[in-house]
Amino acid sequence: MQKLTTAAPHNIIMENRKTLRISGVKDIDNFSESRIVLNTVMGELVIRGEDLHVSALDAESGDFSMTGNISSVCYSRHSVLDGPVKKLFR
């Protein structure tokens, strides 16, 4: 019998551009007060803003939350390390 697998749900909930809750997060690739890079089930997600702070990441469930002044949330086609830096790590 085949085992059916379902992809983890991926949802983004932003409240007043101050708080952000995301499901389906695999890992935090990079973070600073102005940029957070997440590895999600739907690809790399880059969050930009000011005074960004990670509130929580539940690695088991994939739930992530953060606060700050959010200016953009954007999926990236390529990794942040694409380009010359990536060649160094091959």
C-alpha positions in Angstrom: 0.0 0.0 0.0 1.4 3.4 -0.9 1.8 6.0 1.8 0.2 9.3 0.8 2.2 12.3 1.9 0.8 15.8 2.1 2.9 19.0 1.9 3.0 21.0 5.1 0.6 24.0 4.9 2.1 27.4 4.1 0.3 30.4 5.4 1.3 34.0 6.0 -0.6 36.2 8.4 0.5 39.9 8.7 -1.2 42.2 11.2 -0.8 45.9 10.7 2.7 45.5 9.2 4.0 44.9 12.8 3.6 41.2 13.4 4.0 38.3 11.0 3.1 34.6 11.6 4.1 32.0 9.0 3.5 28.3 8.8 5.5 25.8 6.8 8.9 27.2 7.7 11.8 24.7 7.6 14.7 26.9 8.8 15.9 30.4 9.3 18.8 30.9 6.9 19.8 34.4 8.0 18.5 37.2 10.1 19.3 40.8 11.2 17.3 43.8 12.3 16.7 44.7 8.7 16.3 41.3 6.9 15.2 37.8 7.7 15.6 35.0 5.2 13.5 31.9 5.7 13.6 28.5 4.0 9.9 27.5 3.6 8.1 24.6 2.0 7.3 27.0 -0.9 10.9 28.3 -1.3 13.0 31.0 0.1 11.2 33.9 1.7 12.9 37.3 2.3 11.4 39.7 4.8 12.7 43.3 4.9 12.0 46.1 7.4 13.4 47.8 10.5 13.7 46.5 14.1 12.9 43.0 13.0 12.9 40.4 15.9 12.2 36.7 15.7 9.7 35.8 18.4 9.5 32.1 17.9 10.3 29.2 15.6 8.8 25.8 16.3 11.0 23.5 14.3 8.7 20.6 14.7 5.5 22.3 13.5 7.2 24.8 11.2 5.4 27.8 12.9 7.3 31.1 12.9 6.5 34.5 14.3 8.2 37.8 14.3 7.7 41.5 15.1 9.0 44.8 13.7 8.3 47.4 11.0 7.8 45.2 8.0 8.3 46.8 4.6 8.3 43.8 2.2 7.8 40.0 2.1 9.1 38.5 -1.1 9.8 35.0 -2.4 13.2 34.6 -4.0 13.8 32.4 -7.1 17.4 32.1 -6.1 19.3 31.6 -2.9 20.9 34.6 -1.2 24.2 32.7 -1.8 23.7 32.4 -5.6 26.5 34.1 -7.5 30.2 34.4 -6.6 29.8 33.4 -2.9 28.1 30.1 -3.8 31.0 29.2 -6.0 33.3 29.3 -3.0 31.3 26.7 -1.2 31.1 24.1 -4.0 
